[in-house]
Amino acid sequence: MTILCVRFQLPPTSEADLPHLLGMLEEFTPVVQALPPDGALADLRGAERYFGRDAVELASVIRVRSLALHGVDCVIGAGPGPMLARMALDEAAPGVTRTVPEEQGATAEFLADKPVAALPGVGSATARTLGDYGLDTLGRVAAAPLSTLQRLIGAKAGRELREKANGLDRGRVVPNAVSLPQALGCARAGGTPILAAERPFGRDELDPDRHRRALLSAAEELGARLRALEKVCRTLTLTVRYADRSATTRSRTLTEPTAHSPALTRTAYGLYEALGLQRARVRAIALRAEGLDPADQASHQLTFDPVDEKVRRIEEVADRARAKFGPRAVMPGGLGGAAA
């Protein structure tokens, strides 16, 4: 295990501390990849030899130093590659580093019973397609013939999915830098630009309607910022933080790259509903727009829907109002139909 995936349990008002925490990780290894708004990957191959400790022992030192120097606890997953470290993080708890052993048999056992959607990069549509054919766990995907997977989801995607389901992690940690302004909302993860918007609650929130209003507000903010930058995004990521300081993160690739607020809102609602939260005590909700591309290079499928065209014209007017009077000139939900 040479890769750590660290999620710092930052209060919503303290995300500007992320660059300082990344600097603390860089005291152990220069190979650190920021995962805004609150996480990082760290490759400890050289650090294990230099400090004479394995990754799990170094994870304990990192946790103690984070608490002592910054007053911030963290949860840590460890694995032989970035994908497995991320998956280990999903099962980690404060004070205990969740590990995925490097031995092939142990890795296969860790993955076998997990749903296909637990694999980073697998969206709900792909998971549904595979589930329709009984391939609902990674163990079943790993045992399936390659030709079957390629027939269902395509040649390249099928090959990559089968490799990942068998524990083959070809990913690597890509060092990047996060400045203070980036940590507050615009950064680059793995060399890919992202935008982020977070909505913390004043108290742990149980009401799903308030969760949805927060999603609506965050999605409209992202849409406005994307349009101001003349960008579109290909992927939307939802992070829900709970009262016990745990978090759930899910991503979905959009049907087409967009900066259209109602489309972002619908996707955010879909991600939220797929979590199936039951009386969850939510502390904060965050959305990230990832895979940003220039808007003038993106194609838009014409719908000939007068309602959609009307909403897009209203967006243009709202964007001009924001530019002239400030970001609060248009209230969340003011783009007709977005809150539906």
Solvent accessible surface area in square Angstrom, and as a share of the most:
residue,aa,sasa,rsa
1,M,55,0.25
2,T,24,0.14
3,I,5,0.02
4,L,0,0.00
5,C,4,0.02
6,V,1,0.00
7,R,29,0.11
8,F,1,0.00
9,Q,20,0.09
10,L,11,0.06
11,P,66,0.42
12,P,34,0.22
13,T,127,0.74
14,S,30,0.19
15,E,22,0.10
16,A,31,0.24
17,D,51,0.26
18,L,0,0.00
19,P,29,0.18
20,H,109,0.49
21,L,0,0.00
22,L,12,0.06
23,G,31,0.30
24,M,4,0.02
25,L,1,0.00
26,E,87,0.39
27,E,103,0.46
28,F,17,0.07
29,T,5,0.03
30,P,110,0.69
31,V,47,0.27
32,V,3,0.02
33,Q,13,0.06
34,A,0,0.00
35,L,27,0.13
36,P,6,0.04
37,P,6,0.04
38,D,13,0.07
39,G,5,0.05
40,A,0,0.00
41,L,2,0.01
42,A,1,0.00
43,D,10,0.05
44,L,0,0.00
45,R,129,0.47
46,G,39,0.37
47,A,5,0.04
48,E,36,0.16
49,R,189,0.69
50,Y,179,0.68
51,F,82,0.34
52,G,66,0.64
53,R,115,0.42
54,D,71,0.37
55,A,1,0.01
56,V,48,0.28
57,E,87,0.39
58,L,2,0.01
59,A,0,0.00
60,S,53,0.34
61,V,38,0.22
62,I,1,0.00
63,R,19,0.07
64,V,98,0.56
65,R,83,0.30
66,S,0,0.00
67,L,83,0.41
68,A,80,0.62
69,L,114,0.57
70,H,66,0.29
71,G,61,0.59
72,V,9,0.05
73,D,28,0.14
74,C,0,0.00
75,V,8,0.04
76,I,0,0.00
77,G,0,0.00
78,A,0,0.00
79,G,0,0.00
80,P,45,0.29
81,G,3,0.03
82,P,11,0.07
83,M,14,0.06
84,L,1,0.01
85,A,0,0.00
86,R,84,0.31
87,M,3,0.02
88,A,0,0.00
89,L,13,0.06
90,D,93,0.48
91,E,77,0.35
92,A,21,0.17
93,A,51,0.40
94,P,65,0.41
95,G,51,0.49
96,V,101,0.58
97,T,20,0.12
98,R,83,0.30
99,T,33,0.19
100,V,0,0.00
101,P,48,0.30
102,E,100,0.45
103,E,114,0.51
104,Q,114,0.51
105,G,55,0.53
106,A,33,0.25
107,T,4,0.03
108,A,44,0.34
109,E,139,0.62
110,F,20,0.08
111,L,1,0.00
112,A,36,0.28
113,D,128,0.67
114,K,34,0.14
115,P,79,0.50
116,V,3,0.02
117,A,45,0.35
118,A,32,0.24
119,L,2,0.01
120,P,47,0.30
121,G,84,0.81
122,V,23,0.13
123,G,20,0.19
124,S,31,0.20
125,A,63,0.48
126,T,41,0.24
127,A,22,0.17
128,R,152,0.55
129,T,49,0.28
130,L,0,0.00
131,G,32,0.31
132,D,118,0.61
133,Y,144,0.55
134,G,37,0.36
135,L,20,0.10
136,D,66,0.34
137,T,31,0.18
138,L,0,0.00
139,G,26,0.25
140,R,131,0.48
141,V,0,0.00
142,A,19,0.15
143,A,86,0.66
144,A,8,0.07
145,P,83,0.52
146,L,65,0.32
147,S,69,0.45
148,T,34,0.20
149,L,0,0.00
150,Q,50,0.22
151,R,176,0.64
152,L,37,0.18
153,I,41,0.21
154,G,32,0.30
155,A,64,0.49
156,K,131,0.56
157,A,48,0.37
158,G,0,0.00
159,R,105,0.38
160,E,70,0.31
161,L,9,0.05
162,R,80,0.29
163,E,41,0.18
164,K,69,0.29
165,A,3,0.03
166,N,52,0.26
167,G,13,0.12
168,L,79,0.39
169,D,32,0.17
170,R,175,0.64
171,G,45,0.43
172,R,172,0.63
173,V,7,0.04
174,V,46,0.27
175,P,74,0.46
176,N,31,0.16
177,A,85,0.66
178,V,15,0.09
179,S,56,0.36
180,L,92,0.46
181,P,99,0.62
182,Q,49,0.22
183,A,3,0.02
184,L,119,0.59
185,G,10,0.09
186,C,56,0.34
187,A,2,0.01
188,R,112,0.41
189,A,25,0.19
190,G,29,0.27
191,G,39,0.37
192,T,52,0.30
193,P,35,0.22
194,I,3,0.02
195,L,2,0.01
196,A,13,0.10
197,A,5,0.04
198,E,32,0.14
199,R,59,0.21
200,P,67,0.42
201,F,29,0.12
202,G,93,0.89
203,R,195,0.71
204,D,36,0.19
205,E,15,0.07
206,L,54,0.27
207,D,53,0.28
208,P,76,0.48
209,D,82,0.43
210,R,107,0.39
211,H,3,0.01
212,R,63,0.23
213,R,132,0.48
214,A,10,0.07
215,L,0,0.00
216,L,13,0.06
217,S,21,0.13
218,A,0,0.00
219,A,0,0.00
220,E,5,0.02
221,E,55,0.25
222,L,0,0.00
223,G,0,0.00
224,A,15,0.11
225,R,64,0.23
226,L,0,0.00
227,R,49,0.18
228,A,84,0.65
229,L,93,0.46
230,E,127,0.57
231,K,64,0.27
232,V,12,0.07
233,C,0,0.00
234,R,104,0.38
235,T,26,0.15
236,L,0,0.00
237,T,1,0.01
238,L,1,0.00
239,T,7,0.04
240,V,0,0.00
241,R,24,0.09
242,Y,33,0.12
243,A,25,0.19
244,D,103,0.53
245,R,129,0.47
246,S,50,0.32
247,A,18,0.14
248,T,30,0.17
249,T,47,0.27
250,R,101,0.37
251,S,54,0.35
252,R,58,0.21
253,T,100,0.58
254,L,20,0.10
255,T,148,0.86
256,E,46,0.20
257,P,42,0.27
258,T,12,0.07
259,A,13,0.10
260,H,6,0.03
261,S,0,0.00
262,P,5,0.03
263,A,21,0.16
264,L,0,0.00
265,T,0,0.00
266,R,140,0.51
267,T,18,0.11
268,A,0,0.00
269,Y,13,0.05
270,G,19,0.18
271,L,5,0.02
272,Y,18,0.07
273,E,104,0.46
274,A,73,0.56
275,L,35,0.17
276,G,46,0.44
277,L,49,0.24
278,Q,152,0.68
279,R,184,0.67
280,A,19,0.15
281,R,128,0.47
282,V,0,0.00
283,R,76,0.28
284,A,0,0.00
285,I,0,0.00
286,A,2,0.02
287,L,0,0.00
288,R,39,0.14
289,A,0,0.00
290,E,35,0.16
291,G,5,0.05
292,L,16,0.08
293,D,42,0.22
294,P,47,0.30
295,A,41,0.32
296,D,130,0.67
297,Q,143,0.64
298,A,34,0.26
299,S,89,0.57
300,H,74,0.33
301,Q,130,0.58
302,L,110,0.55
303,T,71,0.41
304,F,173,0.72
305,D,57,0.30
306,P,104,0.65
307,V,102,0.59
308,D,25,0.13
309,E,60,0.27
310,K,115,0.49
311,V,14,0.08
312,R,62,0.23
313,R,143,0.52
314,I,59,0.30
315,E,8,0.03
316,E,100,0.45
317,V,84,0.48
318,A,6,0.04
319,D,35,0.18
320,R,150,0.55
321,A,27,0.21
322,R,37,0.13
323,A,92,0.72
324,K,154,0.65
325,F,144,0.60
326,G,22,0.21
327,P,114,0.72
328,R,212,0.77
329,A,46,0.36
330,V,29,0.17
331,M,136,0.61
332,P,67,0.42
333,G,28,0.27
334,G,44,0.42
335,L,1,0.00
336,G,40,0.38
337,G,56,0.54
338,A,2,0.01
339,A,53,0.41
340,A,99,0.77
